[in-house]
Amino acid sequence: MIALLKKEMFNDRLREVLSYVPSAIFPAIIFPAIFLDSTGSIQLEDNPKILAAIIATIVGVLSRNIIATIFSGLISYWTIIFVL
């Protein structure tokens, strides 16, 4: 519904509030993929996804490059699974 409205219809305050929506939704999408197992319970021990997410976060913060962040997360995850 909001996508059908023109940006000029929103005042500055509403635009500012809506700018935080992607930041609020992203963790809700990512959390289950990293921390929950196939049964829906939280898996913190022996979870390679957590370490890969930490590595990807560090690379993302330091490089400020989304491609480097994605590749570092994928490569670290695959390395942890297949090599270690």
C-alpha positions in Angstrom: 0.0 0.0 0.0 2.8 2.4 0.9 4.7 1.6 -2.3 1.8 2.9 -4.3 1.9 6.4 -2.7 4.2 9.1 -4.0 7.2 10.1 -1.8 6.1 13.7 -2.0 2.9 12.9 0.0 5.0 12.1 3.1 6.2 14.7 5.4 9.9 14.8 6.5 9.2 13.2 9.9 7.3 10.2 8.3 10.1 9.7 5.7 12.6 9.6 8.5 10.6 7.1 10.5 10.1 4.9 7.4 13.8 5.0 6.7 14.4 2.7 9.7 12.0 0.0 8.6 14.6 -2.0 6.6 16.9 -2.0 9.6 14.2 -3.3 11.8 13.0 -6.0 9.5 16.4 -7.4 8.5 17.3 -8.9 11.9 13.9 -10.5 12.1 14.6 -12.3 8.8 18.2 -13.2 9.6 17.9 -14.4 13.2 15.9 -17.6 12.5 18.3 -18.6 9.7 21.3 -18.3 11.9 20.2 -19.3 15.4 17.3 -21.8 14.9 17.8 -25.4 13.9 15.4 -27.5 11.8 13.1 -28.2 14.8 12.8 -24.5 15.7 14.9 -24.6 18.9 17.9 -22.2 19.4 21.2 -23.9 18.6 24.2 -22.1 20.1 26.7 -24.9 20.4 28.5 -26.2 17.4 26.7 -23.8 15.0 29.0 -22.8 12.1 26.4 -20.2 11.0 27.1 -18.1 14.1 30.9 -17.9 13.4 30.3 -17.2 9.7 27.9 -14.4 10.6 30.5 -12.9 13.0 33.2 -13.0 10.3 30.9 -11.5 7.7 29.9 -8.7 10.2 33.5 -7.9 10.9 34.3 -7.8 7.2 31.2 -5.7 6.5 32.0 -3.1 9.2 35.7 -2.9 8.1 35.2 -2.9 4.3 31.8 -1.2 4.0 31.3 -3.4 0.9 28.3 -5.7 0.5 29.9 -8.0 -2.0 32.9 -8.6 0.3 30.5 -9.2 3.2 28.5 -11.8 1.3 31.5 -13.6 0.0 33.3 -13.6 3.3 30.3 -15.1 5.0 29.8 -17.7 2.4 33.5 -18.7 2.2 33.9 -18.8 6.0 30.7 -20.9 6.3 31.8 -23.4 3.7 35.3 -23.5 5.1 33.9 -24.3 8.6 31.6 -27.0 7.3 33.8 -28.8 4.8 37.3 -28.2 6.1 37.1 -28.0 9.9 
